[in-house]
Structures are given as structure tokens and as C-alpha cells.
Amino acid sequence: MAERSSVNQPKPVRWVGTSKEDLSGFPEETRRRVGGALWEAQIGRKAPYAKPLKGFGDAGVLEVVDDFDGDTFRTVYTVRFANAVYVLHAFQKKSKRGIATPKAELDLIDQRLKRAKEDYEQWSKSEKPKSR
């Protein structure tokens, strides 16, 4: 059996802003669900419960929504970059009016997506493939 090449290795998860700390404050069951979606993204698949976030043009920005004990938790990540998964935002939705993501949260996601792009450009330059 052939050895796994680096092409088949899971993509690393990179965190933008306070997303990792924010997610760590979620209930354990919600963290597990988000972790499952991130793992699927790392291996090039999409969890069935991850949905494209409206307003970002394509399916490259995804959202996991989890209702737990009467609260709604959302985690947004992007798979737009070839060699990494970026977690852009994790938050508890406070508003009880409708399911739409509040504009302030969408603005923050947009800012963090731009930061992720800048980070990816810098990171991918430093992660040059090693010759064998």
C-alpha cells in the first residue's frame, strides 16, 4: 500500500481574531459539532449541516448554526484558500427577531475574511514545499 502523500494530509485550521477563544466558550456539544464541520473542511468535504453564508457570493464561506439549550451559536469559516481552513468568527446570536445574521456580525466576518486573505498570502509564502 502506498504511503500517504502530503497532498492527502488534512489542511491546517487557522484562526482569525478571537474566533478560537470565542468558540472555546461554547457548550461542549456545540464545540464537537463545529469541530466535525471543520474536520470535514480539512479533508476537502462539507458537513451536511454546514451551509453557505448568504452575502459572500459563493459557497466558500460557510456557517454552522447550532441551537443548544435555547441559545443559538454560530461559527463561520472559509474554504476559499487551497491549503488552509480559516475560522473567521464564532458567536452566540443574541437577537430573537428572525434568523438573519446581524449586520455588525456580517461586517466583522467581512473584515476577518480580508485579514485571512492577507494572512494566507504571507503564510503560504513561508510554507514552500520541501524538496525531496
Secondary structure, 3 states (H helix, E strand, C coil): CCCCCHHHCCCCEEECCCHHHHHHCCCHHHHHHHHHHHHHHHCCCCCCCEEECCCCCCCCEEEEEEEECCEEEEEEEECCCCCCEEEEEEEEECCCCCCCCCHHHHHHHHHHHHHHHHHHHHHHHHCCCCCC
